[in-house]
Amino acid sequence: MDRKMSNRKLIRLSQLKSKLATENLEEIDWVTFGVIVKKVTPQSANNGRTFSIWRLNDLRDLNQCVSLFLFGDVHKEHWKTEQGTV
């Protein structure tokens, strides 16, 4: 993990909103981690394609969640991922 995180900045999901407002994250190599705390039943878009929505949290502040939308191949590969997965 030390090798993978070398020269990268960890930004907690609960900090993401404030960091987006104060820093230009496009200029930094950053990572975040999250736990799937809620999964919405897969939905159909207007074009007929199916997608998933996950609510992610870093378990520091349960009121701060990020919604992650999965489309296309990512949805097909990961839609069965279990709630509670990191």
C-alpha positions, -999 to 999 in steps of 0.1 A, spaced: 0 0 0 29 24 8 42 19 -28 8 25 -43 2 56 -22 36 71 -29 33 107 -41 -5 105 -39 -27 125 -15 -55 108 4 -87 127 5 -114 113 27 -149 111 11 -162 133 40 -136 160 30 -143 158 -8 -168 186 -10 -147 211 8 -115 200 -10 -133 205 -44 -142 241 -33 -107 250 -21 -82 230 -42 -77 223 -79 -78 185 -76 -72 181 -114 -36 191 -107 -29 166 -79 -27 128 -79 -52 119 -52 -71 89 -41 -101 82 -19 -117 51 -3 -153 44 4 -176 18 17 -209 10 -1 -234 19 25 -265 17 2 -273 3 -32 -303 14 -52 -319 -13 -74 -305 -10 -109 -324 15 -130 -331 19 -167 -321 52 -184 -342 68 -211 -320 51 -237 -329 17 -223 -295 10 -208 -293 -1 -172 -272 16 -145 -266 14 -108 -263 40 -80 -242 34 -49 -240 56 -19 -204 56 -5 -192 68 29 -158 68 46 -173 59 80 -161 91 96 -192 111 91 -223 91 82 -241 122 71 -216 128 43 -222 104 14 -212 104 -22 -234 90 -49 -216 70 -75 -233 62 -108 -222 31 -127 -228 29 -164 -219 6 -193 -192 -20 -187 -185 -8 -152 -222 -14 -143 -221 -49 -160 -190 -59 -141 -198 -45 -107 -236 -43 -102 -236 -74 -80 -210 -60 -56 -223 -64 -20 -232 -36 3 -204 -31 29 -177 -37 3 -147 -12 4 
